[in-house]
Amino acid sequence: MTTTLLRAYKAKDVDMLITAATITQAAIANKDFLISKRTTWADPFFGDLQIEIDKAIQTHLGVDSAKALREASQVVYSIQSNAIKDLAEVKIQLMEDFKDNPSRQSELLNQLGFTTYHKAAQKGDQEALINLLFQFKTNINPVRAEIVAKGTPDAILDNICNHSNLLKDADISQEGNKGIRKVITAEAVTEFNKIYNKVISVAKISTKFYKDNAALKDQFSFNKISNTLNRNRKTATTPQTQS
């Protein structure tokens, strides 16, 4: 006789846990407000939840350091968010500054990587973002003076160039920490589902509390964080069979 246990989430196990940890850390950072809105979240609720997530990573995924994995992934998420923001600001200025010269506008957008990679990068495709950043960095210097002369600050172009190396190094660190060695059992899936259900409740309630604060609301969006971290690694709901 077999028992089929479905995951309550669509992301890969490691990505779900990192997203859960990211949301939990956002909750810890904003716990005074959140506790004022929901008394059952008083200490040590969020601290215990973070410990539960770290323990699940260590026990069921076999990662040597749950903290290192969580921190590396959060660095990637932070760099991605900043890079996407800077790229969007540069792109809109290019669009407007060269709208009277469509062929030049098209050439610059293509040369700097926006045409090929920007749409996918905005949707959270980490590989597309890295490719965009490196194409931008490689090709910016010959056209830098032209773009700056139109009004785009030189500093933001430097920021984008810096994001490329930061993201590459952080992504390597993140992947290096994903040393998954253990077979995922039904017991593990049960624990993962328990964590997911707790965190998704925190996420849904908190987004309502922050409905008028878009920046904080996004910090509790499970889908946005999961997609930004690892869009290419999303999987369909996977059954776990136990004999």
C-alpha positions in Angstrom: 0.0 0.0 0.0 1.3 3.4 -0.9 0.6 6.8 0.6 0.8 9.9 -1.6 1.7 13.1 0.1 1.4 16.3 -2.0 3.4 19.4 -1.3 1.3 22.4 -0.4 3.6 24.7 -2.6 4.9 24.7 -6.2 8.4 25.9 -5.6 11.3 23.5 -5.0 11.8 22.6 -1.4 15.0 24.7 -0.9 13.4 27.7 -2.6 10.3 27.4 -0.5 12.3 27.3 2.7 14.5 30.3 1.7 11.4 32.3 0.8 9.8 31.4 4.1 13.0 32.5 5.9 13.1 35.8 4.0 9.5 36.5 5.0 10.1 35.6 8.6 13.1 37.9 8.8 11.0 40.7 7.3 8.4 39.9 10.1 11.1 40.0 12.7 12.3 43.4 11.4 8.7 44.8 11.6 7.5 42.7 14.6 6.4 45.7 16.8 3.9 46.8 14.2 2.8 43.3 13.3 2.3 42.2 17.0 0.3 45.4 17.6 -2.1 44.1 14.9 -2.1 40.4 15.9 -1.4 39.5 19.5 -0.7 35.8 18.8 2.5 36.8 17.0 4.1 38.1 20.2 7.6 36.9 21.0 8.8 34.3 20.6 6.5 33.5 17.6 8.7 34.7 14.8 12.0 33.7 16.4 10.6 30.2 16.9 9.5 30.1 13.3 13.0 31.0 12.1 14.5 28.3 14.2 12.0 25.8 12.8 12.9 26.7 9.2 16.7 26.5 9.9 16.3 23.1 11.6 14.2 21.8 8.6 17.0 22.9 6.2 19.7 21.3 8.2 17.8 18.1 9.0 16.0 17.3 5.7 18.1 19.0 3.0 21.5 18.2 4.5 22.8 21.7 4.0 25.8 22.3 6.3 24.8 25.8 7.3 21.2 26.9 7.1 22.2 30.4 8.1 24.8 30.7 5.3 22.3 29.5 2.8 19.6 31.9 4.0 22.0 34.9 4.1 23.4 34.1 0.7 20.0 33.9 -0.9 18.9 37.1 0.8 21.9 38.9 -0.6 20.9 37.7 -4.1 17.4 38.9 -3.5 18.6 42.3 -2.3 21.0 42.8 -5.2 18.3 41.7 -7.7 15.8 44.2 -6.4 18.3 47.1 -6.5 19.6 46.1 -10.0 16.0 45.9 -11.4 15.2 49.3 -10.0 18.4 50.9 -11.4 17.9 49.3 -14.8 14.3 50.4 -15.0 15.4 54.0 -14.3 18.0 54.0 -17.0 15.8 52.3 -19.5 13.0 54.9 -19.2 15.5 57.7 -19.6 16.9 56.1 -22.7 13.4 55.7 -24.1 12.6 59.3 -23.5 15.9 60.9 -24.3 16.2 59.2 -27.7 12.5 59.0 -28.7 13.2 61.5 -31.5 15.8 59.2 -32.9 14.1 55.7 -32.9 17.0 54.0 -34.7 19.5 55.2 -32.1 17.1 54.4 -29.3 16.8 50.8 -30.6 20.5 50.4 -31.1 21.3 51.5 -27.5 18.6 49.3 -26.0 19.9 46.4 -28.0 23.6 47.1 -27.3 23.1 47.4 -23.6 21.1 44.2 -23.3 17.6 45.6 -22.6 16.0 44.2 -25.8 17.1 40.6 -25.2 17.0 40.3 -21.4 15.1 43.1 -19.7 11.6 41.6 -19.8 12.7 38.2 -18.4 14.8 39.9 -15.8 11.8 42.0 -14.6 9.9 38.8 -14.2 12.5 37.4 -11.8 14.7 35.4 -14.2 18.0 35.4 -12.4 20.0 34.2 -15.4 18.5 36.9 -17.7 19.4 39.6 -15.1 23.0 38.4 -14.9 23.3 38.4 -18.7 21.7 41.9 -18.9 24.0 43.3 -16.3 27.2 41.9 -17.9 26.1 43.0 -21.4 25.4 46.5 -20.0 28.8 46.6 -18.2 30.7 45.4 -21.4 29.1 47.9 -23.7 28.4 51.0 -21.6 31.7 52.8 -21.9 31.6 53.7 -25.6 28.2 55.2 -25.2 28.4 56.5 -21.7 29.2 60.1 -22.5 26.3 60.2 -25.0 23.8 58.9 -22.4 25.1 61.1 -19.6 24.9 64.2 -21.9 21.2 63.6 -22.3 20.7 63.7 -18.5 21.1 60.2 -17.1 23.4 60.4 -14.0 26.8 58.8 -14.4 26.6 57.3 -10.9 23.6 55.1 -11.8 25.6 53.6 -14.7 28.4 52.8 -12.3 25.8 51.2 -9.9 24.6 48.9 -12.6 28.1 47.9 -13.5 28.8 47.1 -9.9 25.6 45.0 -9.6 27.0 42.6 -12.2 29.9 41.4 -10.1 28.0 41.5 -6.8 25.2 39.4 -8.2 27.5 36.9 -9.9 29.5 36.4 -6.6 26.3 36.2 -4.5 24.7 33.7 -6.9 27.8 31.5 -6.8 27.7 31.7 -3.0 24.0 30.8 -3.0 24.4 27.8 -5.3 27.5 26.6 -3.3 25.4 26.5 -0.2 22.6 24.5 -1.8 24.4 21.2 -1.0 21.4 19.0 -1.1 22.4 15.5 -0.2 19.5 13.8 1.5 16.5 12.0 0.1 13.3 13.9 0.9 11.0 11.6 2.8 7.3 11.9 3.6 8.3 13.0 7.0 10.2 15.9 5.5 7.3 16.9 3.2 5.0 16.9 6.2 7.4 19.3 8.0 7.8 21.5 4.9 4.1 21.7 4.5 3.7 22.7 8.1 6.3 25.5 7.7 4.7 26.7 4.4 1.3 26.9 5.9 2.5 28.9 8.9 4.5 31.3 6.7 1.8 31.7 4.0 -0.6 32.8 6.7 1.9 35.3 8.0 2.4 36.5 4.4 -1.3 36.9 3.6 -2.2 38.6 6.8 0.8 40.9 6.7 0.2 42.1 3.1 -3.2 43.2 4.2 -1.7 45.1 7.1 0.6 46.8 4.7 -1.9 47.3 1.9 -1.1 51.0 1.7 2.7 50.5 1.8 3.8 48.9 -1.4 7.5 48.4 -0.4 6.7 46.6 2.8 3.8 44.7 1.2 6.3 43.2 -1.3 8.5 42.0 1.5 5.6 39.6 2.5 4.6 38.5 -1.0 5.6 34.8 -1.1 5.2 34.6 -4.9 7.2 37.7 -5.6 10.1 36.7 -3.4 10.1 33.1 -4.7 10.0 34.2 -8.3 12.7 36.8 -7.8 15.0 34.3 -6.1 14.7 31.4 -8.5 12.1 31.8 -11.2 13.8 29.2 -13.5 13.7 26.6 -10.7 9.9 26.7 -10.1 8.3 23.2 -10.4 4.9 21.8 -10.5 3.4 20.3 -7.4 5.3 17.1 -6.7 3.8 14.0 -5.1 5.9 12.1 -2.5 5.3 8.4 -2.3 6.0 6.3 0.7 5.9 2.5 0.6 
